[in-house]
């Protein structure tokens, strides 16, 4: 293998990830916090595999300063904290865990919907203050209420199913054409959803177009005394506008798990316009923070990193073409990332043929501007073969893997 067998795991990633990488022969360094750009660059020297969560920013400068880096594992759903385009151009594969914490996020959303409907945050505060308030005023069942889900992906659809089982009527809006699950009703516009429901919950991804899309105008279109939840991305919602809507009484309660600016480590002060408001649940980005989810994520993403490092497999990579070719005993593997132009495969095979190298197995996939080909060859070949492949004007990165 052409890696340096060193891995760096940040932000308190589950120990199962460390165990998986250690078993694969990696020297693993772990840290409980995120790193800033300068510190990350320093730490990445000689590191081939990097594991992060949502706080560490893997920028263009970081990637260009880490020549030994092979892959980045985002041990979470989102990957907007990684410069995916630069990573791809440098042959650095990026993997995430798009499904592993879905159930945990859904359960938190359900818990918060019920808590807000029953006004449990306020009851809890009063009890700790020694105030006994058994009044039912403002407390409601969720059965029969209308739930609006913005973003009908993995989390949105599972939330839809569970909400229906509780007796809620589900409406959803998504910019993509999504099939309704169960009795959920699709809304053709965001405004249609906002005007139809009594509880709104956001579950969109981190694409740039979602920055600040929910603000004063959207809140004003919600029905009076509605509930609002955001467990997706902090930059999606205008928190100053939300505070005004809660203070005016137009929004009866809110649950927020993600924020535009979040502390990088436990114990740092959390600053937000939403602190101190009644019937508002603030949680420190813990939608996927259950032991079950973190264990699943640790096992899944570390497995993808090892598969890529040891065999070049890019299945479920978010930035490289997806290729997985079974290993053939007694061969060496050439992994060639290149610009997606016609004739590259023929050129690779011409180089191999000119040097009498037999192809035992080969698979090519393309994605946007990139092509990715895995070629298994016999164990006898000269350095000239590799030199000629690297010298091709379309070559981005060439790796070789040798199996014993």
C-alpha positions in Angstrom: 0.0 0.0 0.0 1.3 3.5 -0.8 -0.2 5.1 2.4 1.8 6.1 5.4 -0.5 4.2 7.7 -1.3 7.2 9.9 -4.8 8.4 10.7 -6.1 11.4 12.5 -9.6 11.4 14.1 -11.0 14.6 15.4 -14.1 15.7 17.3 -14.6 12.7 19.6 -15.4 10.1 17.0 -16.6 6.8 18.3 -13.9 4.4 19.5 -15.1 1.7 17.0 -13.6 3.8 14.3 -10.2 3.8 16.0 -10.5 0.0 16.5 -11.3 -0.6 12.8 -8.4 1.5 11.6 -6.0 0.0 14.1 -6.9 -3.4 13.0 -6.2 -2.4 9.4 -2.6 -1.4 10.5 -3.0 2.3 11.1 -1.4 4.4 13.8 -4.4 6.4 15.0 -4.3 9.8 16.8 -7.6 10.9 18.3 -8.7 14.3 19.5 -11.9 15.4 21.2 -12.1 18.8 19.6 -12.2 20.4 16.2 -9.0 22.1 14.8 -8.6 25.4 13.1 -7.0 25.7 9.6 -3.4 26.3 10.7 -3.4 23.6 13.4 -5.1 21.1 11.1 -2.4 21.7 8.4 0.3 21.0 10.9 -1.4 17.9 12.2 -2.0 16.4 8.7 1.7 16.2 7.7 2.3 12.5 7.1 -1.3 11.6 7.7 -3.2 9.6 5.0 -6.7 9.3 6.5 -8.6 12.1 8.3 -11.8 11.7 10.3 -13.9 14.7 11.2 -17.4 15.7 12.2 -19.3 18.9 11.5 -17.0 21.5 13.1 -13.6 21.0 11.4 -13.3 22.9 8.1 -11.2 21.0 5.4 -10.5 24.0 3.1 -8.7 24.3 -0.1 -5.6 25.5 1.7 -5.7 22.5 4.1 -6.0 20.1 1.2 -3.2 21.7 -0.8 -1.0 21.5 2.3 -1.6 17.8 2.9 0.2 15.9 0.1 0.0 12.6 1.9 -3.8 12.7 2.5 -5.7 10.0 0.7 -9.2 10.3 2.1 -11.5 12.3 4.5 -14.2 10.6 6.4 -17.1 12.9 7.6 -18.5 11.0 10.6 -21.9 12.6 10.1 -24.4 13.3 7.4 -23.2 16.6 6.0 -20.1 17.3 4.0 -20.4 21.0 3.4 -17.4 21.5 5.8 -15.2 19.9 3.2 -14.1 21.6 -0.1 -15.3 18.7 -2.2 -14.2 20.1 -5.5 -10.6 20.6 -4.4 -10.5 17.2 -2.8 -11.6 15.6 -6.0 -9.1 17.4 -8.1 -6.3 16.2 -5.7 -7.6 12.6 -5.7 -8.8 12.8 -2.1 -11.9 10.7 -1.6 -14.6 12.0 0.8 -17.0 9.7 2.6 -19.9 10.3 4.9 -22.7 8.5 6.8 -25.9 9.5 5.0 -28.1 6.9 6.8 -26.5 5.9 10.1 -28.0 8.5 12.4 -31.4 8.9 10.7 -33.4 7.2 13.4 -31.7 9.2 16.2 -32.6 12.6 14.5 -36.2 11.4 13.9 -36.6 10.4 17.5 -35.3 13.7 18.8 -37.7 15.6 16.4 -40.7 13.5 17.7 -39.7 14.1 21.3 -39.4 17.8 20.8 -42.7 18.1 18.9 -44.5 16.4 21.9 -42.5 18.5 24.4 -43.4 21.8 22.7 -47.1 20.8 22.2 -47.3 20.1 26.0 -45.2 23.1 26.9 -42.8 20.9 28.9 -39.8 23.3 28.8 -41.8 25.8 30.8 -43.3 23.3 33.2 -39.8 21.9 33.8 -38.4 25.3 34.6 -41.2 26.1 37.0 -40.8 22.8 38.9 -37.1 23.5 39.4 -38.0 26.9 40.7 -40.4 25.2 43.2 -43.6 26.4 41.4 -46.4 23.8 41.1 -48.4 24.7 37.9 -50.8 21.9 37.0 -52.8 24.0 34.5 -53.6 22.5 31.1 -53.6 25.9 29.4 -51.7 25.8 26.1 -51.0 22.1 26.3 -52.1 19.9 23.4 -51.9 16.4 22.1 -50.1 15.9 18.8 -52.8 13.5 17.6 -54.8 15.1 14.9 -52.3 18.0 14.4 -50.8 18.8 11.0 -47.1 18.4 10.6 -45.2 20.1 7.8 -41.8 18.6 6.8 -39.5 20.7 4.7 -37.0 18.3 3.0 -38.3 14.8 2.3 -35.1 12.8 2.3 -34.0 10.0 4.5 -34.9 11.8 7.8 -38.0 13.5 6.4 -39.6 10.3 5.1 -38.9 8.3 8.3 -40.2 11.2 10.4 -43.3 11.1 8.2 -44.0 7.5 8.9 -43.6 7.8 12.7 -45.6 11.0 12.9 -48.5 9.3 11.1 -48.4 6.4 13.5 -49.0 9.0 16.3 -52.1 10.3 14.5 -50.6 13.3 12.9 -51.5 14.5 9.3 -48.3 14.9 7.4 -47.6 17.5 4.6 -44.2 17.8 2.9 -42.3 20.0 0.5 -39.1 19.2 -1.4 -37.5 20.8 -4.4 -37.0 17.3 -5.9 -39.9 15.1 -7.1 -40.4 12.8 -4.1 -42.9 10.0 -3.7 -45.2 10.4 -0.7 -44.9 7.7 2.0 -48.2 6.5 3.5 -50.8 9.2 3.6 -48.4 12.1 3.5 -49.5 14.9 1.1 -47.1 16.7 -1.1 -47.2 20.5 -1.3 -46.3 22.1 -4.6 -44.8 25.2 -2.9 -43.2 26.1 0.4 -46.0 28.7 1.0 -48.6 26.1 0.6 -47.0 23.9 3.3 -46.6 26.8 5.7 -50.2 27.9 5.4 -51.5 24.3 5.8 -49.9 23.1 9.0 -49.5 23.8 12.7 -46.0 22.5 13.1 -43.0 23.0 10.7 -39.8 21.0 10.9 -36.8 21.5 8.6 -34.7 18.7 7.3 -32.7 20.0 4.3 -29.1 19.5 3.3 -26.2 21.9 3.4 -26.1 23.1 -0.2 -25.3 26.8 -0.6 -28.8 27.6 -1.9 -30.3 26.7 1.5 -28.4 29.5 3.3 -30.9 31.8 5.0 -33.9 30.5 3.0 -36.2 30.6 6.1 -36.7 34.0 7.6 -39.2 36.8 8.4 -41.4 36.2 5.4 -41.6 32.4 5.9 -42.4 32.8 9.6 -45.1 35.3 8.9 -46.8 32.8 6.5 -47.1 30.2 9.2 -50.3 29.8 11.1 -50.6 31.7 14.4 -49.4 29.8 17.4 -47.5 27.2 15.3 -44.5 25.2 16.4 -41.1 25.4 14.6 -38.2 23.0 14.6 -34.8 23.0 12.8 -32.6 19.9 13.1 -30.8 20.4 9.7 -28.3 23.2 9.3 -27.8 26.3 11.4 -27.4 28.7 8.5 -30.9 27.8 7.1 -32.8 29.9 9.6 -32.8 33.6 10.5 -32.6 33.3 14.3 -33.2 37.0 14.9 -36.5 36.8 13.0 -37.4 33.7 14.9 -36.8 35.5 18.2 -39.1 38.3 17.1 -41.8 35.8 16.1 -41.7 34.0 19.4 -41.7 37.3 21.4 -44.7 38.5 19.5 -46.5 35.2 20.2 -47.0 34.3 16.5 -44.7 31.2 17.0 -45.8 29.3 20.1 -42.6 27.3 20.6 -39.4 26.2 18.8 -36.8 23.5 19.0 -33.4 24.3 17.5 -30.5 21.8 17.4 -28.2 23.6 14.9 -26.8 27.1 14.9 -25.0 29.5 12.5 -22.0 29.6 14.8 -21.4 26.8 17.2 -18.6 26.3 19.8 -15.8 24.1 18.7 -15.5 22.2 21.9 -17.5 21.2 24.9 -17.5 23.8 27.7 -17.1 26.8 25.4 -19.8 29.5 25.8 -22.8 29.1 23.6 -24.1 32.5 22.2 -27.5 32.8 20.5 -30.4 35.2 20.2 -32.6 32.4 21.2 -31.4 31.9 24.8 -33.9 32.7 27.6 -37.1 32.4 25.5 -40.1 30.5 26.9 -41.1 27.2 25.3 -37.9 27.1 23.3 -35.7 23.9 23.4 -32.1 24.5 22.5 -29.9 21.5 22.1 -26.1 21.4 21.2 -26.2 19.8 17.8 -27.1 16.4 19.2 -29.6 15.1 16.6 -27.4 12.2 15.7 -25.6 12.0 19.1 -26.9 8.7 20.4 -24.5 5.9 21.3 -26.2 3.7 18.7 -25.9 6.2 15.9 -22.3 7.2 16.7 -21.2 3.5 16.9 -22.9 2.8 13.5 -21.3 5.9 12.0 -17.9 5.0 13.4 -18.0 1.5 11.9 -19.5 2.6 8.5 -17.2 5.5 7.7 -14.0 3.9 9.0 -14.8 0.9 6.8 -15.2 3.1 3.8 -11.8 4.7 4.5 -10.1 1.3 4.8 -11.7 0.0 1.7 -10.5 3.0 -0.3 -7.0 2.9 1.1 -6.5 -0.8 0.7 -8.4 -1.4 -2.6 -9.3 1.9 -4.1 -13.1 1.3 -3.6 -15.0 4.6 -4.0 -18.6 3.2 -3.6 -20.7 5.9 -1.8 -17.9 8.5 -2.1 -19.5 12.0 -2.3 -16.9 13.5 -4.7 -15.3 10.7 -6.8 -16.8 8.3 -9.3 -18.1 5.1 -7.6 -16.0 2.1 -8.4 -15.6 -1.2 -6.5 -13.6 -4.1 -8.1 -13.1 -7.3 -6.2 -9.4 -8.1 -5.4 -7.7 -10.7 -7.6 -5.1 -12.7 -5.7 -1.6 -12.6 -7.2 -2.1 -9.2 -8.9 -1.1 -5.6 -8.3 -3.7 -2.8 -8.6 -3.3 0.5 -10.5 -5.7 3.2 -9.5 -5.8 6.1 -12.0 -7.8 9.3 -11.4 -7.9 11.5 -14.5 -9.7 14.2 -16.4 -12.9 12.9 -18.0 -11.9 13.1 -21.7 -12.4 10.5 -24.5 -9.7 7.9 -25.0 -8.1 7.7 -21.6 -8.8 4.0 -21.1 -7.3 3.2 -24.5 -4.2 5.2 -23.6 -3.8 3.4 -20.3 -4.1 0.0 -22.0 -1.7 1.0 -24.7 1.0 1.8 -22.2 0.4 -1.5 -20.5 0.4 -3.4 -23.8 3.6 -1.7 -25.0 5.4 -3.0 -21.9 3.8 -6.5 -22.1 1.7 -6.1 -19.0 -1.4 -8.2 -19.0 -4.7 -6.9 -17.6 -6.4 -9.3 -15.2 -9.4 -7.0 -14.4 -10.5 -3.5 -15.1 -13.3 -1.1 -14.3 -13.9 2.6 -15.3 -16.5 5.1 -14.0 -16.8 8.8 -14.8 -18.5 11.6 -12.8 -18.7 15.2 -14.1 -15.1 16.2 -15.0 -13.4 13.1 -13.5 -12.7 9.6 -14.6 -11.6 6.8 -12.2 -10.3 3.5 -13.4 -9.1 0.5 -11.4 -6.8 -1.9 -13.3 -5.5 -5.2 -11.9 -2.3 -6.4 -13.6 0.3 -9.1 -13.1 3.1 -8.5 -10.5 5.8 -8.2 -13.1 6.2 -4.7 -14.5 8.8 -1.9 -14.7 8.9 1.5 -13.1 8.6 2.9 -16.6 5.0 1.8 -16.8 4.1 3.9 -13.7 6.2 6.8 -15.0 4.4 6.8 -18.3 1.0 6.7 -16.7 1.9 9.5 -14.3 3.2 11.5 -17.3 -0.1 11.4 -19.2 -1.4 15.0 -19.4 -4.9 13.8 -18.1 -3.5 12.1 -15.0 -4.5 13.6 -11.7 -3.3 10.9 -9.3 -1.9 7.4 -9.7 -1.8 4.9 -6.9 -0.4 1.4 -6.7 -1.6 -1.3 -4.3 0.3 -4.5 -3.8 -1.3 -7.5 -2.2 0.9 -10.2 -0.5 
